[in-house]
Amino acid sequence: MDLHLTDAQATAEERAAVDSELGLPESGWQGGHRQSAETRVVFNSDATGRRHRLLPALHAVQNRIGWISPGALNYVALRLDVAPAEVHGVASFYGMFSLQPRPPVVAHVCDDIACITRGSDKLCAELEGMLGPAGSPCSGGRAIWLRSQCLGLCERAPATLLTSAGERLHERVLAPASAEAVQSLVDDAVQGRLPAEPDVLNIQTSMPQAAQNHESLPLRLLHRLGQGGASALRAYERLGGYGGLRKALELGPEATLRELSASKLLGRGGAAFPTAKKWEALFLQRHLLQQEAGRAHYIICNADESEPGTFKDRILMEGDPFAVLEGMTIGGFVTAARQGYIYLRGEYPLAAQRMQLAIESASENGFLGDNILGSSLQFNIEIRRGAGAYICGEETALFNSIEGYRGEPRNKPPFPTQSGLFRQPTAVNNVETLVNVPGIIREGGAAYAKLGTENSAGTRLFCLCGHVAQPGVYEISMGTTLRQLIDLAGSVAGSGKLQAVLLGGAAGTFVSPQELDTPLTFEGTRAIGATLGSGVVMLFDDTVDLRRILLRIASFFRHETCGQCVPCRVGVVRQQEALQRLVNAEPLGSAAQEITLLRDMAQAMRDASICGLGQTAASALESALQRWSLFS
């Protein structure tokens, strides 16, 4: 049946934006000129198999115009043969898309917890005086500034991301940011002379450990970044790159999987699932490819690093992009996957640029595509850029996002290794996990397992930010204590007196100064009721009002819930409301009764939410209430 559209029409520029992504329409059914005798037969809801291009098409309009109009939504619906209501539902899901008219120049100013410790309140107050209130057009109506959730630039806080829509999208990160620098950048963008993003990774700022003396430090993941030049293919090869893939091709899939299993590598994205187990599930299904026509396997790199306080994956992609590609390619070899996707956070312009250039270079030089390194291996990688939805870091929500649906989690089982992307077996690993793989295969799994502890093997990247002397990414052997890690980063900054440490990010746990001798292992943090999570280590000195930090975390989860399941949709709202009453000293009943209510809601969200967002939305709050008397 035909699509029923409103009368809104896309402008010529909006059509050109969509066509630049999808190609010119081939018929009237795709938005071209309709011939009276033009007919078709449709047997399913995605007859063209093009719905998975929905997110890129929406990006194309947003990037060209600065917002997505009803006419543009209609044209995208026609081009992809998707109901307009569903196109609207997807577009309205993502924070980086605007469905209301908006100026082409937008400055996103982070006011999340890491930036709060580094002066974002002052920055926003000064911007209000210079550019007007957040959300109000400025610079003659050509620009606007907005308060933003975490931008993943926590080591350089306070941070700003400026976007300038046009025939060619311009994106520029400014961190650390001052009000004067933001205003200057906005003026440059409005006048069409926005300077390009510096194509240099600041080692001293982002990786002070690697910059100090990389030769004397046992860095496995950061060593190439410390030496520089790893973003170029030949330099990557000179520094040992693609040695792991060559070794895997010599060993064969089964022996490669054995090496990975021997390494005891656990996922570095937060869930800590054994990497070899995921790949083994697809490996054991390899024979199905010969029995079932059309059966496909997929490898996905989850680079949607959106946990407040986390930025390690961004550093790896910006400074060592080929390591990500090599890890994915080895995964494709083991699991018989021929297609890989990098789902990359929308707020990472330099990482997107570096990864795309790396893919093109690898393809041109025989490291991606057909007959890789002269073998029968076939593997390709495509980037899909997110659009500002924390929930899409959950693997099944990520599948829906790539497929062109709202990024809402699916029920499990079936698990991704059984039914993942496009309902096919899929292995999902985060950036840090994949970057570990080439070295493990090259040097042997047993050697890697000797690092760290019995149950927490290898090294781990941690993101230090907040009130720490030298914020940045640090690589340590598992088992190093929290105190030793903080000392490595120059100790406590700010007032110099530590009040609390947030481990694992907004979904993590607050720990007290009395717990600094905890070993940073999965078992060590579990013993104190904490978690390593995604590697966040955020320090707060004694001048910080922890109640306000808790309220900001509650606000984050209220903003980021997908709203699919009732326990989370309602729970995060009620949680923030209760916290606000406590902060205002206006509890319903007594403070003790309000806290009891908060704990009851937390238990309900843990027990009944579909995914980890609702299940961990109260984790930081509960840990703080357990360790400090904040509302008595």
Secondary structure, 3 states (H helix, E strand, C coil): CCCCCCCCCCCHHHHHHHHHHHCCCCCHHHCCCCCCCCCCCCCCCCCCCCHHHHHHHHHHHHHHHCCCCHHHHHHHHHHHCCCHHHHHHHHCCCCCCCCCCCCCEEEEEECCHHHHCCCHHHHHHHHHHHHCCCCCEECCCCEEEEEECCCCCHHHCCCEEEEECCCCCEEEEECCCCHHHHHHHHHHHHCCCCCCCCCCCCHHHHCHHHHHHHHHCCCCCCHHHHHCCCCCHHHHHHCCCCHHHHHHHHHCHHHHHHHHHHHCCECCCCCCCEHHHHHHHHHCCCCHHHHCCCCCCEEEEEECCCCCCCCHHHHHHHHCHHHHHHHHHHHHHHHCCCEEEEEECCCCHHHHHHHHHHHHHHHHCCCCECCHHHCCCCEEEEEEECCCCHHHHCHHHHHHHHHCCCCCCCCCCCCCCCCCHHHCCEEEEEHHHHHHHHHHHHHCHHHHHCCECCCCECEEEEEEEECECCCEEEEEECCCEHHHHHHHCCCECCCCCEEEEEECCCCCEEECHHHCCCECCHHHHHHCCCCCCCCEEEEEECCCCHHHHHHHHHHHHHHHCCCCCHHHHHHHHHHHHHHHHHHCCCCCCCHHHHHHHHHHHHHHHHHHCCCHHHHHCCHHHHHHHHHCCCCC
